[in-house]
Amino acid sequence: MVGVGGRSKGCKTCRKRRVKCDEGKPTCDRCHKVGRECEGYTQYIEFHDETSRMAQKLSPNYPPHQVSCPSTVSHQHWDESVIELPFTPLLMNPVWDENTLFTKFLVDKLFTWDEDPTSPHSAGWISMLLRPTEDETALSFNSIRALATSYFAKVHGHASLLQKGARQYSHALGALQRQLHDSRCAMEDDVLLAIICMSVYELVTVTDPSAWISHCTGLAQLIAIRGPHRHQSGVGHAVLPTIRSSISIAYIVNRKRCFLEDPEWKTIPWALQGLDSKIPVERLHDFLVNIPGILEEMERLLAWDPKLPGREEFKEKHCQRTFRTLEELYSWRWDWQREFSNSTYLIRPNDFDFEDSFLLPSSPFETVIWFSTPYRATELIMYNSIRLLLTMALETAGIDIEVPVSVNGLNDPLLPMQGSRHDVAVEICRMSNFHLRSFHQSSGAFMLLFPLNVALRHLDGDKGRVKPWLRGVMAIIADLHGFEVGRRDFRSMIIEQKKVQSI
């Protein structure tokens, strides 16, 4: 590995802003004078690709999947032989192997959210997953290696590395199958972490339209067998927020009721800390886990022949349950408003710094919604997604939601009972810029996958430029942030898969 000459030695913040850096150490004075956080300096190293040589050593029992690599994005030019690493103090003879590089890239690019100070376990499972291990046969070790290799390859458009990641993934799948056949091993926390990595892998590669849902439904069966008491502490408790959201979204797409809606799964895992220990997003998950069952009832109601008995009684119970959930969701929103009233503000799209705006399509909005912290942004965009699904279920049942407009007009962001479904979908879109800001790296794009899919399904009557803009943002999530699933509607993927299975 040798240094690469001819590159700017300025700090990353100044290079993004396209301004001259004074190259002060450890941080530059220019950033300090304008009140910006200096992101430090970049140390360049040259990485020689030895994938072909390494591939010859791999067992022929794990053939590469048939994968495709997206075309290079027009505004970025990737050099497959060069990797950019964050500046760190030089060590004597540092050892950088492929797995270390790819895993570091995954963590720095995707797992970038800081631990929420109000949560005792927000990012705990990530640190547990990445803790050093000498056991390279561990299932989670092989799963994170497959994900890290494939994610690096996807973002950089590296086809041969993508194939290597596919072989590693195939190896991890085989190990998972063997471990699941052992009733004792199947209950270990290592299995949970591995399946989460595998589901994210499928969001990146989309080797099968419904593979990520298969992982989530398999994870759901495993969690149901483990029971809620196994998730009161340790890894089981730390990973619970990720598990609940992932399983709920998979069951929402399939329109199937989820066991997580049972009261024991909303109480027992928090029994040791007390229910008051739930942070706002965990209380939102209590609503999210109800949505699959409500949508299943909605589908059943649509398919029910009006001439057959029992339909009206079933419809009444369905609407009462949906109304009750919506009222409780509104109560959560009012509590949020009282506690975090100063957490949002509006800015104009043309007020963005260059690095925040040049990758996005031209905005169709006069203003977009900004947040004080990523936690508030995650909470409010998830709230809007749940609200859309609940109001859609009610309107599908023929119940019109009154939308009163106050004398002073609508609040921005919308308060409960303000705005139509279209308005709420547009509000989700207006929150996207914050999630895609450069300091979020790809974690913001990951958080947007579900809300943008929900918003897309409620913009059918849009006569402006919102829907085309949203499609452009989803393409960027696929091209620049590696999530190929962002290019496709979640629901249409499942419909497509069912058509293939029926042939």
Secondary structure, DSSP 8 states (H G I E B T S, - for coil): -----SS--S-HHHHHHT------SSS-HHHHHTT------EEEEE----HHHHHHHS-TTS-----------TT----TTEEEEE-----SS----HHHHHHHHHHHHTS-----TT-SSTTHHHHHHTS--S-TT-HHHHHHHHHHHHHHHHHHT-HHHHHHHHHHHHHHHHHHHHHHTSTTGGGSHHHHHHHHHHHHHHHHH-SSTTHHHHHHHHHHHHHHHH-GGGGSSHHHHHTHHHHHHHHHHHHHHHT---GGGSHHHHHGGGTTT-GGG--HHHHHHHHHTTHHHHHHHHHHHHHS-TTSTTHHHHHHHHHHHHHHHHHHHHHHHHHHHHHSTTSEEEE-GGGS-HHHHTTS-----S-EEEESSHHHHHHHHHHHHHHHHHHHHHHHTT--------TT---SS--TT-S-HHHHHHHHHHTHHHHTSGGGTTHHHHHHHHHHHHHHTT-TT--SSHHHHHHHHHHHHHHTT--GGGGS-HHHHHHHHHHHHH-
